[in-house]
Amino acid sequence: MDMSSRNKMSEQDPVQRAKNFEEVALGFDLETAIAEAKRCLNCKLPKCRAGCPVAIDIPAFIQCVKDGDLDKADKIIKETNNLPAVCGRVCPQEEQCEKLCIRQEKLGGPVAIGALERFVADYALKKEKKAQEINKNGLKAAIIGSGPAGLTCAADLAAAGYEVTVYEAFHKAGGVLVYGIPEFRLPKAMVAKEIEGLEKLGVKILLNTIIGKTIMLEELIEENDAVFIGTGAGLPTFQGIKGENLNGVYSANEYLTRVNLMGAYKKESFTPIAIGKKVVVVGAGNVAMDSARTALRMGAEEVHVVYRRSKAEMPARHEEIVHAEQEGIIFDLLTNPVEILGDKRVEGVRCVKMTHGEPDSSGRRRPVELSGSEFEMSCDQVIMAIGTSPNPLIKNSCKALEVTKRGTIIVNEQNQTSIPEVYAGGDAVTGAATVILAMGAGKNAASAIIEKHKSNN
């Protein structure tokens, strides 16, 4: 049996990359991609596909890479994945398809499925493709939000013949792909190229349009045969501790939006952001890692990630944690902020040390404050990265739309809401989750919409 080790993508040197916004991972070349594809064992009963939320035929596309037929590999991926260049970069493959790969550690590690998907997608993006001819079915669909869920639903409906219009509140399309994920993880030119492909399908994108203000949901329902809500979860969460209203305190959502979407990292930016010399980031998910690594690139001399649990419990991807450590981010674990210090501006954070208590309802051991462990940490900027919730604008403007106590939209198995013509998916339904799960919800909703109209004819 082939015991060859997994091929690794080359990366920028940590010292150099901590000072620029260029992509960290550099991808495979053709020779390495083929070598990695050849590690696939062609299992009789492959489990990897079951781990993919959009059900890519992974063994088939990898076989095409082995054969050097990248056009066919791209075609297979695109059958179920509308944004492969994005997914190849930001999907948690280690917890999905690669986790189920039979190779694992005893056989040199799982096949690098995500890196191969990225390689094929990047190859395809470099090729100019003709617009696809589509037979229109006379039906119209409105998509609210141009994030991964909305774009995926829009693409599938457009391919099925619908006249699709996407409504985006910001001045650029892409949702969390452009405002939330930093350039060094997901180049914005790549996202723009993927969106350009959707526009070639006939998808119209209206920017600077806020549903619930500019246009009401009821209007969209009247004018369309189906509506999909993919507005994400962009409302920031704070701890509710003293000092969160001081100058120098940011939600991760605002901080990353200012940098990623509005280009605050560029010298010619019209919307510059204050650069902290010593920055404290509260939280330990992917957004916290993005915030900490962004602060470093913005010019911070020292960046701390403060988290109330242990390293083993950090929700961020292992790869992002490793990259942060390599770049010099300092981790203060089993530590919880209880007050942000300062008069008008941030001057520091008062924290307490934590220990593990009894398991909570999720099975995780509850963090418990250690008596007498209080200490102060000096800093001049704090970024709160402890989660987000859906913006209440749409639900508040349409009382017929049923939501949970957390503000997430209630849907059935077909992603249909309490309003029959309206579907929803992504973070607006689940709360903050992954790009690929949002895409899966968009596909599921599109499939349900298409089937519903077929059965009505």
C-alpha positions as CSV (number, residue, x, y, z in Angstrom):
1,M,0.0,0.0,0.0
2,D,1.2,3.5,-0.9
3,M,2.6,5.1,2.3
4,S,3.7,8.4,0.8
5,S,3.3,11.5,2.9
6,R,0.9,14.3,2.2
7,N,2.3,17.1,0.0
8,K,2.2,20.5,1.6
9,M,1.5,23.8,-0.1
10,S,4.4,26.3,0.0
11,E,3.8,29.4,2.1
12,Q,5.2,32.9,2.5
13,D,7.8,33.2,5.2
14,P,6.1,34.1,8.5
15,V,8.3,37.1,9.2
16,Q,7.7,38.5,5.7
17,R,4.0,37.7,5.5
18,A,3.3,39.3,8.9
19,K,4.0,42.7,7.2
20,N,1.9,42.3,4.1
21,F,-1.6,41.4,3.0
22,E,-0.5,39.0,0.2
23,E,-1.9,35.5,0.3
24,V,-0.1,33.2,2.8
25,A,-0.6,29.8,1.1
26,L,0.9,29.8,-2.4
27,G,-0.9,26.7,-3.8
28,F,0.3,23.6,-5.7
29,D,2.1,23.6,-9.0
30,L,1.0,21.0,-11.6
31,E,3.7,18.4,-10.7
32,T,2.8,18.6,-6.9
33,A,-0.9,18.5,-7.6
34,I,-0.6,15.3,-9.7
35,A,1.7,13.7,-7.1
36,E,-0.9,14.5,-4.4
37,A,-3.8,13.2,-6.5
38,K,-1.9,10.0,-7.0
39,R,-2.0,9.4,-3.2
40,C,-5.8,8.8,-3.6
41,L,-6.4,5.1,-3.0
42,N,-9.5,4.9,-5.2
43,C,-11.5,3.4,-2.4
44,K,-14.3,1.0,-3.4
45,L,-16.5,2.8,-0.9
46,P,-15.1,6.3,-0.6
47,K,-16.3,8.2,2.5
48,C,-14.8,11.6,1.6
49,R,-17.8,12.7,-0.5
50,A,-20.2,12.1,2.4
51,G,-18.2,14.7,4.4
52,C,-18.7,17.4,1.7
53,P,-21.8,19.7,2.4
54,V,-22.3,20.2,-1.3
55,A,-21.5,16.6,-2.3
56,I,-18.6,17.1,-4.7
57,D,-17.7,13.9,-6.5
58,I,-14.2,14.0,-4.9
59,P,-12.8,10.7,-6.2
60,A,-13.8,11.6,-9.8
61,F,-12.3,15.0,-9.9
62,I,-9.1,13.8,-8.2
63,Q,-8.8,11.0,-10.9
64,C,-9.0,13.7,-13.5
65,V,-6.1,15.6,-11.8
66,K,-4.1,12.3,-11.9
67,D,-4.8,12.1,-15.6
68,G,-3.9,15.7,-16.1
69,D,-7.4,16.5,-17.4
70,L,-8.0,19.7,-15.4
71,D,-10.9,20.9,-17.6
72,K,-12.8,17.8,-16.8
73,A,-11.9,18.1,-13.1
74,D,-13.2,21.6,-13.1
75,K,-16.4,20.5,-14.7
76,I,-17.0,17.8,-12.1
77,I,-16.4,20.2,-9.2
78,K,-18.7,22.9,-10.8
79,E,-21.6,20.4,-11.0
80,T,-22.2,20.9,-7.3
81,N,-19.9,23.8,-6.2
82,N,-20.3,27.3,-7.5
83,L,-17.4,28.8,-5.7
84,P,-14.6,26.3,-5.7
85,A,-11.7,28.8,-5.5
86,V,-13.2,30.1,-2.3
87,C,-14.0,26.7,-0.8
88,G,-10.5,25.4,-1.6
89,R,-9.1,28.2,0.6
90,V,-11.5,28.7,3.5
91,C,-13.4,25.4,4.0
92,P,-12.5,23.4,7.1
93,Q,-11.7,20.3,5.0
94,E,-9.9,18.8,8.0
95,E,-13.3,18.5,9.7
96,Q,-15.2,17.4,6.6
97,C,-14.1,15.5,3.6
98,E,-10.4,15.0,4.7
99,K,-11.5,13.8,8.1
100,L,-13.2,10.8,6.4
101,C,-10.3,10.0,4.1
102,I,-9.0,6.5,4.8
103,R,-5.3,7.5,4.7
104,Q,-5.2,9.6,7.8
105,E,-2.0,9.6,9.9
106,K,-1.0,5.9,9.5
107,L,-0.9,6.3,5.7
108,G,0.9,9.6,5.5
109,G,-2.1,11.8,6.3
110,P,-5.4,12.4,4.3
111,V,-5.3,13.4,0.7
112,A,-5.1,17.2,0.4
113,I,-8.6,17.5,-1.1
114,G,-9.0,21.2,-0.4
115,A,-5.6,22.1,-1.9
116,L,-6.5,20.1,-5.0
117,E,-9.8,21.8,-5.3
118,R,-8.1,25.2,-5.1
119,F,-5.5,24.1,-7.7
120,V,-8.2,23.1,-10.2
121,A,-10.4,26.2,-9.5
122,D,-7.4,28.6,-9.9
123,Y,-6.6,26.9,-13.2
124,A,-10.1,27.4,-14.4
125,L,-10.3,31.0,-13.3
126,K,-7.3,31.9,-15.5
127,K,-9.2,30.6,-18.6
128,E,-11.8,32.9,-20.3
129,K,-15.1,31.0,-20.6
130,K,-18.0,31.8,-22.9
131,A,-21.3,32.7,-21.4
132,Q,-23.5,29.7,-20.9
133,E,-26.7,29.6,-23.0
134,I,-29.7,29.1,-20.8
135,N,-33.4,28.6,-21.7
136,K,-35.4,31.0,-19.6
137,N,-38.4,29.5,-17.8
138,G,-40.3,32.8,-17.3
139,L,-39.9,32.8,-13.5
140,K,-38.3,35.4,-11.3
141,A,-36.3,35.1,-8.1
142,A,-35.0,37.6,-5.6
143,I,-31.9,36.9,-3.5
144,I,-31.3,39.0,-0.4
145,G,-27.6,39.1,0.4
146,S,-24.6,38.3,-1.9
147,G,-22.7,36.1,0.5
148,P,-22.0,32.4,-0.1
149,A,-25.6,31.2,0.5
150,G,-27.1,33.9,-1.7
151,L,-24.6,33.5,-4.5
152,T,-25.0,29.7,-4.5
153,C,-28.8,29.9,-4.6
154,A,-28.6,32.6,-7.3
155,A,-26.3,30.5,-9.5
156,D,-28.4,27.4,-9.3
157,L,-31.6,29.2,-10.0
158,A,-30.1,31.1,-12.9
159,A,-28.8,27.9,-14.4
160,A,-32.3,26.5,-14.2
161,G,-33.7,29.4,-16.2
162,Y,-34.9,31.9,-13.6
163,E,-34.4,35.6,-13.9
164,V,-32.4,36.3,-10.8
165,T,-31.7,39.5,-9.0
166,V,-29.4,39.7,-6.0
167,Y,-29.9,42.6,-3.6
168,E,-26.8,43.6,-1.6
169,A,-26.6,46.3,1.1
170,F,-22.9,47.0,0.7
171,H,-21.2,48.7,-2.3
172,K,-19.5,45.4,-3.3
173,A,-20.9,41.9,-3.8
174,G,-19.6,38.9,-1.9
175,G,-20.9,39.3,1.7
176,V,-18.6,37.8,4.3
177,L,-16.2,36.7,1.5
178,V,-15.2,40.4,0.9
179,Y,-15.9,42.1,4.3
180,G,-15.0,39.3,6.7
181,I,-12.2,37.2,5.4
182,P,-8.8,39.0,5.0
183,E,-7.0,39.4,1.7
184,F,-4.1,37.2,3.0
185,R,-6.5,34.2,3.3
186,L,-8.9,35.0,0.4
187,P,-7.8,37.4,-2.4
188,K,-10.6,39.7,-3.3
189,A,-9.8,39.5,-7.0
190,M,-10.5,35.8,-6.7
191,V,-13.9,36.5,-5.2
192,A,-14.7,39.1,-7.9
193,K,-13.7,36.6,-10.6
194,E,-16.1,34.0,-9.1
195,I,-18.9,36.6,-9.0
196,E,-18.2,37.6,-12.6
197,G,-18.9,33.9,-13.5
198,L,-22.3,34.2,-11.9
199,E,-23.1,37.4,-13.8
200,K,-22.3,35.5,-17.0
201,L,-25.2,33.2,-16.1
202,G,-27.4,36.3,-16.2
203,V,-27.5,37.0,-12.5
204,K,-28.2,40.8,-11.8
205,I,-26.6,42.3,-8.7
206,L,-28.1,45.5,-7.2
207,L,-25.7,47.1,-4.7
208,N,-26.4,49.6,-2.0
209,T,-29.9,48.2,-1.5
210,I,-31.2,47.5,2.0
211,I,-34.2,45.2,2.1
212,G,-36.4,46.3,5.0
213,K,-35.5,50.0,4.2
214,T,-34.8,50.7,0.5
215,I,-37.2,47.9,-0.5
216,M,-39.6,46.0,1.7
217,L,-39.7,42.2,1.7
218,E,-43.4,42.2,0.9
219,E,-42.6,44.1,-2.4
220,L,-40.1,41.4,-3.4
221,I,-42.7,38.7,-2.7
222,E,-45.2,40.4,-4.9
223,E,-42.7,40.9,-7.8
224,N,-41.1,37.5,-7.7
225,D,-42.0,33.8,-7.8
226,A,-39.5,33.0,-5.0
227,V,-37.4,34.9,-2.5
228,F,-34.2,33.7,-0.7
229,I,-32.8,35.4,2.4
230,G,-29.1,34.9,2.8
231,T,-28.3,38.0,4.9
232,G,-25.7,36.3,7.2
233,A,-25.0,37.1,10.8
234,G,-23.4,40.5,10.8
235,L,-24.6,41.9,14.2
236,P,-21.7,41.9,16.6
237,T,-21.8,40.5,20.1
238,F,-20.1,42.1,23.1
239,Q,-19.4,40.9,26.6
240,G,-21.3,43.6,28.3
241,I,-18.4,44.6,30.5
242,K,-17.4,48.1,31.6
243,G,-15.3,50.1,29.1
244,E,-16.6,48.5,25.9
245,N,-17.7,52.0,24.8
246,L,-14.2,53.5,25.0
247,N,-12.4,54.8,21.9
248,G,-10.2,52.0,20.6
249,V,-12.7,49.2,21.2
250,Y,-13.9,47.5,18.0
251,S,-16.2,44.6,17.2
252,A,-14.3,42.2,14.9
253,N,-17.0,42.8,12.4
254,E,-16.4,46.5,12.2
255,Y,-12.6,46.1,12.3
256,L,-12.4,43.5,9.5
257,T,-15.0,45.4,7.4
258,R,-13.1,48.6,7.6
259,V,-9.9,46.8,6.6
260,N,-11.1,44.2,4.1
261,L,-14.0,46.0,2.3
262,M,-13.0,49.6,2.7
263,G,-9.2,49.0,2.2
264,A,-8.1,50.7,5.4
265,Y,-4.8,48.9,5.0
266,K,-3.9,50.8,1.9
267,K,-2.0,54.1,2.1
268,E,-4.5,55.8,-0.2
269,S,-7.5,54.7,1.8
270,F,-10.4,57.2,2.3
271,T,-11.4,55.3,5.5
272,P,-8.3,54.8,7.5
273,I,-8.4,53.0,10.9
274,A,-6.5,53.6,14.0
275,I,-3.4,51.4,14.4
276,G,-3.0,50.0,17.8
277,K,0.6,49.4,19.1
278,K,-0.5,46.7,21.6
279,V,-3.7,45.0,20.6
280,V,-5.9,42.5,22.6
281,V,-8.3,40.3,20.6
282,V,-11.0,38.6,22.7
283,G,-12.1,35.2,21.4
284,A,-10.5,32.2,19.6
285,G,-12.5,31.4,16.5
286,N,-11.5,32.0,12.9
287,V,-12.7,35.6,13.2
288,A,-10.4,36.2,16.2
289,M,-7.5,34.7,14.3
290,D,-8.3,36.9,11.3
291,S,-8.5,40.0,13.5
292,A,-5.3,39.3,15.3
293,R,-3.3,38.6,12.2
294,T,-4.8,41.7,10.5
295,A,-3.8,43.9,13.4
296,L,-0.3,42.6,13.1
297,R,-0.2,43.5,9.4
298,M,-1.7,46.9,10.1
299,G,1.4,47.7,12.2
300,A,0.8,46.5,15.7
301,E,4.0,45.8,17.7
302,E,2.3,43.2,19.9
303,V,-1.0,41.3,19.5
304,H,-2.6,39.1,22.2
305,V,-5.4,36.6,21.8
306,V,-7.3,36.3,25.1
307,Y,-9.5,33.2,25.5
308,R,-11.3,31.9,28.5
309,R,-10.8,28.2,27.6
310,S,-7.7,26.1,26.7
311,K,-6.0,25.6,23.4
312,A,-7.6,22.3,22.8
313,E,-11.0,24.0,22.9
314,M,-10.2,26.9,20.5
315,P,-12.8,26.8,17.8
316,A,-10.5,28.2,15.1
317,R,-9.1,26.0,12.3
318,H,-5.8,24.3,13.3
319,E,-4.2,25.8,10.3
320,E,-5.2,29.4,11.3
321,I,-3.9,28.9,14.9
322,V,-0.6,27.6,13.6
323,H,-0.2,30.5,11.2
324,A,-1.0,33.0,14.0
325,E,1.6,31.3,16.2
326,Q,4.2,31.4,13.4
327,E,3.6,35.1,12.9
328,G,4.2,35.9,16.6
329,I,0.6,36.3,17.9
330,I,0.7,35.8,21.7
331,F,-2.0,33.5,23.2
332,D,-3.3,34.2,26.7
333,L,-5.4,31.1,27.4
334,L,-7.7,30.3,30.3
335,T,-8.0,34.1,30.7
336,N,-11.1,36.2,30.7
337,P,-11.4,40.0,30.4
338,V,-13.7,41.5,33.1
339,E,-13.1,45.2,32.4
340,I,-11.6,47.5,29.7
341,L,-9.6,50.2,31.4
342,G,-9.3,53.8,30.4
343,D,-10.9,57.3,30.7
344,K,-11.8,58.1,27.1
345,R,-9.4,55.8,25.3
346,V,-8.4,52.2,25.9
347,E,-5.4,51.9,28.3
348,G,-5.6,48.3,29.2
349,V,-7.7,45.3,30.1
350,R,-8.4,43.8,33.6
351,C,-8.5,40.0,33.4
352,V,-9.0,37.0,35.6
353,K,-7.4,33.5,35.2
354,M,-9.8,30.6,34.6
355,T,-9.7,26.9,35.3
356,H,-11.9,24.0,34.1
357,G,-15.1,23.2,36.1
358,E,-17.8,20.7,35.5
359,P,-19.1,19.9,32.0
360,D,-21.9,22.2,30.6
361,S,-24.9,21.2,28.5
362,S,-22.7,20.9,25.4
363,G,-20.3,18.4,27.2
364,R,-17.4,21.0,27.4
365,R,-16.0,21.7,30.8
366,R,-17.2,25.1,32.0
367,P,-14.5,27.7,32.6
368,V,-14.5,28.8,36.2
369,E,-12.8,31.9,37.6
370,L,-9.8,31.3,39.8
371,S,-10.2,33.3,43.1
372,G,-7.6,36.0,43.6
373,S,-6.2,35.7,40.0
374,E,-7.1,39.2,38.8
375,F,-4.4,41.1,36.8
376,E,-4.1,44.0,34.4
377,M,-2.7,44.0,30.8
378,S,-1.8,47.2,29.1
379,C,-3.0,47.8,25.6
380,D,-4.4,50.6,23.4
381,Q,-6.8,48.7,21.2
382,V,-9.3,45.9,21.9
383,I,-11.1,43.8,19.3
384,M,-14.1,41.8,20.5
385,A,-14.4,38.6,18.4
386,I,-16.9,36.6,20.5
387,G,-19.6,35.9,17.9
388,T,-22.3,37.5,15.9
389,S,-26.1,37.2,15.4
390,P,-28.4,38.0,12.4
391,N,-29.3,41.6,11.8
392,P,-33.0,42.1,12.9
393,L,-33.9,44.5,10.1
394,I,-35.8,42.1,7.8
395,K,-37.6,40.2,10.6
396,N,-38.6,43.5,12.2
397,S,-40.0,44.8,9.0
398,C,-42.0,41.7,8.2
399,K,-43.9,40.2,11.2
400,A,-45.0,37.2,9.2
401,L,-41.4,35.9,9.1
402,E,-41.0,33.5,12.1
403,V,-37.7,33.6,14.0
404,T,-36.2,32.0,17.1
405,K,-35.4,33.9,20.3
406,R,-31.8,34.3,19.0
407,G,-33.2,36.1,15.9
408,T,-32.3,33.3,13.5
409,I,-34.9,32.5,10.8
410,I,-37.0,29.4,11.2
411,V,-37.0,27.1,8.2
412,N,-38.1,23.5,7.3
413,E,-36.0,20.8,5.7
414,Q,-36.4,22.5,2.3
415,N,-35.1,25.8,3.8
416,Q,-38.6,27.2,3.4
417,T,-39.7,29.9,5.9
418,S,-43.1,30.6,7.5
419,I,-43.9,32.5,4.3
420,P,-44.4,29.9,1.6
421,E,-42.7,32.0,-1.2
422,V,-39.7,32.8,1.0
423,Y,-36.7,30.6,1.7
424,A,-33.6,31.3,3.8
425,G,-30.2,29.8,4.5
426,G,-26.7,30.3,5.8
427,D,-25.8,32.2,9.0
428,A,-29.2,34.0,9.0
429,V,-30.7,30.6,9.8
430,T,-27.9,28.8,11.7
431,G,-26.1,31.7,13.3
432,A,-22.4,32.1,12.5
433,A,-21.1,29.0,10.7
434,T,-18.9,28.1,7.7
435,V,-18.9,29.2,4.1
436,I,-19.5,25.7,2.8
437,L,-22.5,25.1,5.1
438,A,-24.0,28.3,3.9
439,M,-23.5,27.2,0.3
440,G,-25.1,23.9,1.1
441,A,-28.2,25.7,2.4
442,G,-28.3,27.9,-0.7
443,K,-28.2,24.8,-3.0
444,N,-30.9,23.0,-0.9
445,A,-33.2,26.0,-1.1
446,A,-32.6,26.4,-4.9
447,S,-33.4,22.7,-5.4
448,A,-36.6,23.1,-3.4
449,I,-37.7,26.2,-5.3
450,I,-37.1,24.5,-8.6
451,E,-39.0,21.3,-7.6
452,K,-41.9,23.4,-6.2
453,H,-42.4,25.2,-9.5
454,K,-42.0,22.0,-11.5
455,S,-44.8,20.4,-9.5
456,N,-47.0,23.5,-10.0
457,N,-46.8,23.3,-13.8
